[in-house]
Amino acid sequence: MKVEYDKIINKIIEDLIGYVYEDIINNDEEFREMEKKLCVQSKKMQDVLNHLDSRDRKVIEEYMEQVQCINGEYNNKIYVQGVKDCVKALKFFEVI
């Protein structure tokens, strides 16, 4: 039961983060500009990677993939902690 519950909660969190991301993309010009700059840098990085031998390129690509995975997990954990902190605050102020 716990595994199913965890999967359901993780799916809900992923969906909520996705909705927030879409909202940010649609409404936050500063964030869109940061993403445009990242896209430019990403293309430059890809050019650099294309000039490396396959072994070195694979090392860097695996590293970047691991960083992205960790960042995604980190964001999910921060989101969950934020919800927990919110509940604690609401209890402290006797709202719930």
Secondary structure, DSSP 8 states (H G I E B T S, - for coil): -HHHHHHHHHHHHHHHHHHHHHHHHHH-HHHHHHHHHHHHHHHHHHHHHHTS-HHHHHHHHHHHHHHHHHHHHHHHHHHHHHHHHHHHHHHHTT--
